[in-house]
Amino acid sequence: MRYRRLKLQDLLREEVSAIIMRELKDPGFGFITILDVEMTEDLKNAKIYYSIYGDEKERERTGDALKRAKGYIKFLLGERLKVKYIPEITFILDDPFERVARIEELLKRSKA
């Protein structure tokens, strides 16, 4: 089951990226990158981690656009994937640059 979950996670990441890039025409989308997908063991829920290039306003606007498009994205996934159940998807903003900056700040504090 683990192999199937990992394979489905990779497939979801690729398909969601393609859908956002080619299918959605919402002007609210900024420069978005799908970073990772984590699924539960039963394959019913998927957390999709994404990153936005831009300021806080751009991140908020893109997050709202993703929430609006979630149902349509799930519909398109249902057409493209050959699985019994399409997982419930949740989009989570994950900014690796902020995480790296936070770790560097903590390391500087520990050295001082």
Secondary structure, DSSP 8 states (H G I E B T S, - for coil): -HHHHHHHHHHHHHHHHHIIIII---TT--EEEEEEEEE-TTSSEEEEEEEEES-HHHHHHHHHHHHHHHHHHHHHHHHH---SS--EEEEEE--HHHHHHHHHHHHHHHH-
